[in-house]
Amino acid sequence: MSILKPSKHTNLHYSVINISANILKILKEDEIIRYADLLDILKLKIGNDVSEVFLSSLTFLYIEELDSLRLNNEIM
């Protein structure tokens, strides 16, 4: 099963789109956040199964040398 291509069995609650939207909401409130803290917030908000698609949902974010995440607003 692909987590990027939904099927009739896909749980939209744990979809990359939903998790990515929640990550963006969190990053708009806290511009910089540690990876582990972000995952913990998502687990509390969405559920423990979020870990399975968490990395796929971070593909558009910039990972800084500080082991933190921030919203990348640059336009290419």
Secondary structure, 3 states (H helix, E strand, C coil): CCCCCCCCCCCHHHCHHHHHHHHHHHHHHCCEEEHHHHHHHHHHHCCHHHHHHHHHHCCCCEECCCCEEECCCCCC
